[in-house]
Amino acid sequence: MPEQLNAVELIRKKRDGHAFTRPEIEWFVRGASDGTIPDYQLSALMMAIFLRGMTDEETRDLTLSMAYSGEVCDLSPVGGICADKHSTGGVGDTTTLVLVPLVAACGGKVAKMSGRGLGHTGGTLDKLESIPGFQTEMPTDAFIRQIQQIGCAVIGQSRNLTPADRALYRLRDVTATVESVPLIVSSIMSKKIAAGSGAIVLDVKTGNGALMRTLDESIALAEAMVRVGSLAGRPTTALVTGMDQPLGTHIGNALEVKEAIDILSGRAGGRLLEISIRLGAMMLVCAGIAADERAARELLEDALARGAGLRKLKEMILAQGGNADVCDHTSLLPAAAHVIPVPSRASGYVSTMDTTCLGDVSQRLGAGRRAKDDLIDPAVGIVMDVELGSRITAGQPLAYLHLNAPELAAESIGRVQRAIAVAEDKQPQPPHVYAIVRDGGVIR
């Protein structure tokens, strides 16, 4: 490594459109891990990467360097193939809380390390921490022991696991670099590789509420992650799913936990359940529990009907220090002081939604972070009362705001009204699933 190499040199090099060498990437990752590169230079580096991009080789080297920047979890004591699932982020995307207990109830082993909210998208750890007492941090040996005992665990990454990603992840949200494909790929796949899972299933969102807005961009991201996973010896499959409206009806941390419990209790369903079943089926096939996705789906639907998924969620909550009574009494979850309807200004059919705007409104109410040190209000958010294609009359609620700051109500009502368009005629509905991406190619 040249003695004169420093962060300014790397910033300048990428700013001018040149590719990093592997030693330069390894130096960058070490500096992010040990704190020798300060936040302001890491931020500048990420912006240069965002603007100039990275080659496939750079992205691969960045991912693997980040994966091995700290400890690598050995899950072999668990036995069998541990499957993991990751979403690129969406609004009302509560699939983890639905599919993890369902897959475990079918005999799968799910070792999941999740993240916090980024931008307008929610974070699984923030959602779980809205359950009173729930702990998202635990030592690796306890993580493995819990998977051995009950089949699943969802935690945050330990400080010794991918420390470079920990440093970069907390800055991406506040530096407008969330949508960078190389940074997305390296962040997601480095954690999955370091977490030790034997197979990875990805939910890559597409549409106006996703990090990648167009289908081609979303498929390209899915292909990049599948390539990196295969290179690292982790069989990886991706489902490209729609995010032109919230996936579930609830947006916000405790609200999304409630919806997951409602689904596992048989009281709710819809798009959120369908995508959860599709992803869960892929996980069971990857783990060798089911011969094909049809058989896997039957297992998952049976577990749902028997209440086995809800019982498994209770086990996981209890194992991680939480109050499992929330599964029987969702009123124990944090609740907002005010629930305010958002009336429709017109009659007709819901034609489009600005899903990012809906996520931003929820964030503004306190469900997400604007600065990296912001505190989350677990109780606030939005509950949708319509979906694309819904028939609505003027004055009927489009949604309900759950908030603790009533001074935000008027602005939030106006933003939600502008985010949901109503037309005279019913429009064609977008599909739930757009493509499946495997190592062998893309099926649209």
C-alpha positions in Angstrom: 0.0 0.0 0.0 1.5 3.4 -0.9 2.5 5.4 2.1 0.8 8.5 0.9 -2.6 6.9 0.6 -5.2 8.7 2.6 -8.9 9.4 2.5 -8.5 12.6 0.5 -6.7 10.6 -2.2 -9.5 8.1 -2.4 -12.2 10.8 -2.4 -10.4 12.5 -5.2 -9.9 9.3 -7.2 -13.6 8.3 -7.0 -14.8 11.9 -7.5 -12.9 11.8 -10.8 -14.5 8.5 -11.9 -11.7 6.0 -11.4 -12.0 2.5 -9.9 -10.5 1.6 -6.6 -8.0 -1.3 -6.3 -8.6 -4.1 -3.9 -5.9 -2.8 -1.5 -7.5 0.7 -1.6 -10.9 -0.8 -0.7 -9.4 -2.8 2.1 -7.7 0.4 3.4 -11.0 2.2 3.2 -12.9 -0.6 5.0 -10.2 -0.8 7.8 -10.5 3.0 8.3 -14.3 2.8 8.6 -14.0 -0.1 11.0 -11.4 1.3 13.4 -12.6 4.9 13.2 -9.4 6.3 11.7 -11.3 7.8 8.9 -13.6 10.5 10.4 -17.3 10.7 9.6 -17.0 13.7 7.3 -14.5 11.9 5.0 -16.5 8.7 5.1 -19.5 10.8 4.1 -17.6 12.4 1.2 -16.4 8.9 0.0 -19.9 7.6 0.0 -21.2 10.5 -1.9 -18.4 10.0 -4.5 -19.4 6.4 -4.8 -23.1 7.4 -5.0 -22.3 9.8 -7.9 -19.7 7.8 -9.7 -20.7 4.2 -9.0 -18.5 1.1 -8.7 -17.6 -1.7 -11.1 -18.8 -5.3 -10.4 -15.2 -6.0 -9.2 -15.2 -3.1 -6.8 -18.6 -4.0 -5.4 -17.5 -7.6 -4.9 -14.2 -6.5 -3.2 -16.1 -4.0 -1.0 -18.7 -6.6 0.1 -16.1 -9.2 1.0 -13.8 -6.8 2.7 -16.7 -5.6 4.8 -17.9 -9.1 5.5 -14.5 -10.0 6.9 -13.8 -6.7 8.7 -14.8 -8.3 11.9 -16.0 -11.7 13.3 -17.7 -14.2 11.0 -20.5 -16.1 12.7 -20.2 -19.9 12.6 -23.7 -21.4 12.6 -22.7 -25.0 12.0 -23.5 -26.0 15.6 -27.2 -25.2 14.8 -27.3 -28.1 12.3 -28.9 -28.1 8.9 -29.1 -25.0 6.6 -29.9 -21.7 8.3 -31.9 -19.5 5.9 -31.9 -15.7 6.1 -34.2 -13.2 4.4 -33.6 -9.5 3.7 -35.7 -6.7 2.2 -34.2 -3.7 0.5 -36.7 -1.6 2.4 -40.2 -0.5 1.9 -43.2 1.2 3.6 -45.4 -1.1 5.7 -43.0 -3.9 5.0 -43.5 -6.2 8.0 -42.6 -9.5 6.3 -39.9 -10.4 8.7 -42.2 -10.5 11.7 -44.6 -12.7 9.8 -42.4 -15.1 8.0 -39.6 -15.7 10.5 -42.0 -17.4 13.1 -43.9 -19.2 10.3 -40.7 -20.7 8.8 -39.5 -21.7 12.2 -42.9 -23.3 12.9 -42.3 -25.5 9.8 -39.0 -26.7 11.0 -36.7 -24.1 9.3 -33.8 -22.5 11.1 -33.8 -18.7 10.7 -30.8 -16.8 12.0 -31.6 -13.1 11.2 -29.5 -10.0 11.8 -31.6 -7.0 10.9 -31.1 -3.2 10.7 -32.8 0.0 11.6 -34.9 2.3 9.5 -33.2 4.1 6.5 -34.9 7.1 5.0 -38.6 6.6 4.5 -38.3 2.9 5.1 -38.9 1.1 8.4 -36.4 -1.0 10.3 -37.1 -4.4 11.8 -35.1 -3.7 15.0 -37.1 -0.5 15.7 -40.3 -2.5 15.2 -39.2 -5.3 17.6 -38.0 -2.8 20.2 -41.6 -1.4 20.4 -42.5 -4.7 22.1 -42.0 -4.0 25.9 -38.7 -5.5 27.0 -37.6 -7.0 23.7 -33.8 -7.1 23.4 -32.2 -7.0 19.9 -28.6 -7.4 21.1 -27.2 -10.7 22.4 -23.8 -12.5 22.4 -23.2 -14.8 19.5 -23.3 -18.0 21.7 -26.7 -17.0 23.0 -27.9 -16.2 19.4 -26.9 -19.7 18.3 -28.4 -21.3 21.4 -31.7 -19.6 20.8 -31.9 -20.9 17.2 -31.0 -24.4 18.4 -33.8 -24.2 21.0 -36.7 -22.5 19.1 -35.6 -22.3 15.5 -35.3 -18.5 15.1 -33.8 -15.3 16.4 -33.8 -11.7 15.1 -31.1 -9.4 16.4 -29.0 -6.5 15.4 -25.5 -7.0 14.2 -23.0 -7.3 17.1 -20.2 -4.6 17.3 -17.7 -7.3 16.3 -19.7 -8.2 13.2 -19.1 -6.1 10.0 -17.9 -3.1 12.0 -17.3 -1.3 8.6 -21.0 -1.6 7.7 -22.0 -0.4 11.1 -20.0 2.8 10.5 -21.3 3.4 7.0 -24.9 2.3 7.7 -25.5 5.0 10.3 -24.3 7.7 7.9 -26.1 6.6 4.7 -29.5 7.7 6.1 -28.3 11.2 6.8 -26.1 11.8 3.8 -28.6 11.1 1.0 -26.6 8.1 -0.2 -29.1 5.3 0.7 -30.0 4.5 -2.9 -26.4 3.8 -4.1 -26.4 0.2 -5.5 -22.8 -0.6 -4.5 -23.5 0.6 -0.9 -26.8 -1.3 -0.8 -25.2 -4.5 -2.1 -22.1 -4.4 0.2 -24.2 -3.5 3.2 -26.8 -6.2 2.8 -24.6 -9.0 1.5 -21.6 -8.4 3.9 -24.0 -8.8 6.9 -25.5 -11.9 5.4 -22.1 -13.5 4.7 -20.7 -12.5 8.1 -23.9 -13.8 9.8 -23.1 -17.3 8.6 -26.4 -18.2 7.0 -26.2 -21.0 4.5 -28.9 -19.6 2.1 -30.2 -16.1 1.5 -33.6 -15.0 0.1 -33.9 -11.4 -0.9 -37.0 -9.2 -1.3 -36.0 -6.5 -3.7 -38.6 -3.7 -3.8 -39.5 -1.8 -7.0 -41.7 1.2 -7.4 -42.2 4.7 -6.1 -41.8 3.7 -2.5 -38.6 1.6 -3.1 -35.0 2.6 -3.1 -34.9 1.5 -6.7 -37.8 3.2 -8.5 -37.8 1.3 -11.9 -38.1 -2.4 -12.6 -34.9 -2.5 -14.5 -33.0 -0.9 -11.6 -34.5 -3.3 -9.1 -33.7 -6.4 -11.2 -30.1 -5.1 -11.7 -29.8 -4.7 -7.9 -31.2 -8.2 -7.4 -28.7 -9.7 -9.9 -25.8 -7.9 -8.3 -26.7 -9.3 -4.9 -27.3 -12.8 -6.2 -23.9 -12.7 -7.9 -22.1 -11.6 -4.8 -23.9 -14.2 -2.7 -23.0 -17.0 -5.1 -19.4 -15.8 -5.2 -19.3 -16.1 -1.4 -20.7 -19.7 -1.5 -24.1 -18.7 -0.2 -26.9 -19.8 -2.5 -29.0 -16.6 -3.0 -32.4 -16.0 -4.6 -34.3 -12.8 -5.0 -38.0 -11.9 -5.4 -38.7 -8.5 -7.0 -41.9 -7.2 -5.4 -44.0 -4.1 -5.9 -43.8 -1.0 -3.7 -46.2 1.4 -5.5 -48.3 1.3 -2.3 -47.5 0.2 1.3 -47.2 -3.5 1.6 -49.2 -3.7 4.7 -52.0 -1.5 6.0 -49.9 -0.3 9.0 -46.9 2.1 8.8 -45.0 2.7 12.0 -43.2 0.5 14.6 -45.8 -0.8 17.1 -48.5 -0.5 14.5 -46.6 -2.9 12.2 -46.0 -5.3 15.1 -49.8 -5.3 15.7 -50.5 -6.0 12.0 -48.0 -9.0 12.1 -49.8 -10.4 15.1 -53.2 -9.9 13.5 -51.9 -11.8 10.4 -50.5 -14.7 12.5 -53.8 -14.7 14.5 -55.8 -15.1 11.3 -57.5 -11.7 11.6 -55.7 -10.1 8.6 -54.1 -11.0 5.3 -53.7 -9.3 2.0 -50.5 -8.4 0.2 -48.3 -8.6 3.3 -49.3 -12.2 4.0 -49.0 -13.2 0.3 -45.4 -11.8 0.0 -44.5 -13.3 3.3 -45.7 -16.7 2.2 -43.8 -16.4 -1.1 -40.6 -15.5 0.6 -41.1 -18.1 3.4 -41.6 -20.8 0.8 -38.3 -19.9 -0.9 -36.6 -20.1 2.4 -38.0 -23.6 3.2 -36.9 -24.8 -0.2 -33.4 -23.4 0.2 -33.1 -25.0 3.6 -34.1 -28.4 2.3 -37.3 -28.5 4.4 -39.6 -28.7 1.3 -39.0 -30.2 -2.2 -40.5 -27.2 -4.0 -42.3 -23.9 -3.4 -45.8 -25.5 -3.7 -45.1 -28.0 -1.0 -43.5 -25.2 1.1 -46.5 -23.0 0.7 -48.8 -25.8 2.0 -46.6 -26.2 5.1 -46.7 -22.4 5.8 -50.4 -22.2 5.3 -51.0 -25.1 7.6 -48.8 -23.6 10.3 -50.7 -20.3 9.9 -54.1 -22.1 10.2 -53.0 -24.1 13.3 -51.7 -20.9 15.0 -48.2 -22.4 15.1 -46.7 -19.2 13.7 -48.2 -17.1 16.4 -47.0 -19.5 19.1 -43.5 -19.4 17.6 -43.5 -15.6 17.7 -44.5 -15.7 21.4 -41.5 -18.1 22.0 -39.1 -15.7 20.2 -40.4 -12.6 22.1 -40.1 -14.4 25.4 -36.6 -15.7 24.6 -35.5 -12.2 23.8 -36.8 -10.6 27.0 -40.0 -9.3 25.6 -43.6 -9.4 26.9 -45.1 -12.2 24.9 -48.6 -11.2 26.2 -48.7 -8.6 23.4 -49.6 -11.5 21.0 -52.8 -12.0 22.9 -53.4 -8.4 23.9 -52.0 -5.9 21.3 -53.3 -3.1 23.6 -50.1 -3.7 25.5 -48.1 -2.2 22.6 -47.3 1.5 22.7 -50.3 3.5 21.5 -50.5 7.1 20.3 -52.4 9.7 22.2 -54.3 10.9 19.1 -55.9 9.0 16.2 -57.0 11.4 13.4 -58.8 10.5 10.2 -57.6 11.8 6.8 -60.7 12.5 4.7 -60.7 12.1 0.9 -61.2 15.3 -1.0 -62.9 13.5 -3.9 -65.0 10.5 -4.9 -63.8 7.8 -7.2 -61.2 5.1 -7.3 -57.7 5.3 -5.6 -55.4 5.4 -8.7 -51.9 6.1 -7.4 -50.0 6.5 -4.2 -46.8 8.4 -3.5 -45.6 5.7 -1.2 -42.3 7.5 -0.3 -44.4 10.5 0.8 -46.5 8.2 3.1 -43.2 6.8 4.6 -41.9 10.4 5.0 -45.1 11.5 6.9 -44.7 8.5 9.2 -41.0 9.5 9.8 -42.0 13.1 10.4 -44.5 12.0 13.0 -41.6 10.3 14.9 -41.6 6.7 13.5 -38.2 7.2 11.8 -35.0 9.2 12.1 -34.0 12.4 10.3 -30.6 12.5 12.1 -28.6 9.5 13.2 -29.1 10.2 16.9 -32.9 10.9 16.7 -35.1 8.9 19.1 -37.9 6.8 17.7 -41.5 7.2 18.9 -42.7 3.5 18.7 -46.4 4.4 18.9 -46.9 6.8 15.9 -47.5 6.2 12.3 -50.3 5.7 9.7 -53.0 3.1 9.3 -54.2 2.9 5.7 -58.0 2.6 5.1 -57.7 2.2 1.3 -55.5 0.5 -1.3 -55.0 1.0 -5.0 -58.3 0.4 -6.8 -60.4 1.1 -3.7 -63.8 2.9 -4.3 -64.1 5.9 -2.1 -66.4 8.8 -1.5 -65.5 12.4 -0.6 -65.1 12.7 3.2 -64.4 9.0 3.7 -61.1 8.3 5.5 -58.1 7.5 3.3 -56.1 6.7 6.4 -55.7 7.4 10.1 -52.8 9.3 11.6 -51.5 8.0 15.0 -49.6 10.8 16.6 -48.4 12.2 19.9 -47.8 15.8 18.5 -51.2 17.2 17.5 -49.4 20.3 16.0 -48.3 18.0 13.2 -51.8 16.9 12.3 -52.8 19.6 9.7 -49.6 19.4 7.7 -49.7 15.6 7.8 -53.3 15.4 6.7 -52.5 17.6 3.7 -49.5 15.5 2.7 -51.4 12.2 2.9 -54.3 13.7 0.8 -51.8 14.8 -1.8 -50.0 11.5 -1.8 -53.2 9.5 -2.6 -54.7 10.3 -6.0 -58.4 9.6 -6.7 -59.6 9.2 -10.3 -63.1 8.7 -11.8 -62.2 5.4 -13.4 -60.6 2.3 -11.9 -57.0 1.8 -13.0 -55.2 -1.5 -13.7 -53.6 -2.9 -10.5 -49.8 -3.5 -10.4 -48.7 -7.1 -9.7 -47.4 -8.1 -6.3 -44.4 -10.0 -7.8 -42.5 -8.8 -10.9 -39.6 -11.2 -11.2 -37.6 -14.0 -9.6 -33.8 -13.7 -9.9 -31.6 -16.8 -9.4 -28.0 -17.5 -10.2 -29.1 -18.9 -13.5 -31.1 -15.9 -14.7 -34.2 -13.8 -14.4 -37.8 -15.1 -14.6 -40.3 -12.2 -15.3 
